[in-house]
Amino acid sequence: MTLKDIEEMTRERIGTKEIAALYGMSPGDVLRKAHSDDPEQRWPFNFTWNGNRLMVPREAFLAWARGVRGNENGQA
């Protein structure tokens, strides 16, 4: 999974599986980081629940990922 893959998605939100694949972590690790009590460890964007799935707005995630990573080819 690359940033380019996420950019090409048509869905408004992405889930923990996409974020996990991009960063080479498990979906459970993404979930734990989303709920961390430590602001330094927590993801800097808001997740929402869709049934039993934790989701994040795709554009908000991409804006953060581009700013933090600055990786032109979008590789994790």
C-alpha positions, 0 to 999 in steps of 0.5 A: 500500500502506498500513498498513491494507492490511497489517493486513487481510492474513491471512498471518503474514509479509510480504515485501520487496514489501509493505514496499517498496510501503509506503515507496516503495522497491524490494524490492532496497533493502529487502533491502540495508537488511535486510543492512546492516552499519550498525545505524543503517541496518538494519531494527529487526526480524528477517527470515527466509528462506522459500525464496528470499524474505526475510520478516518477521512481520507483527505485529512489523512492524506494531508497529514501524511504528505506533510509529515512524510514528504515522500514524493513517491508515496512509498511507506 
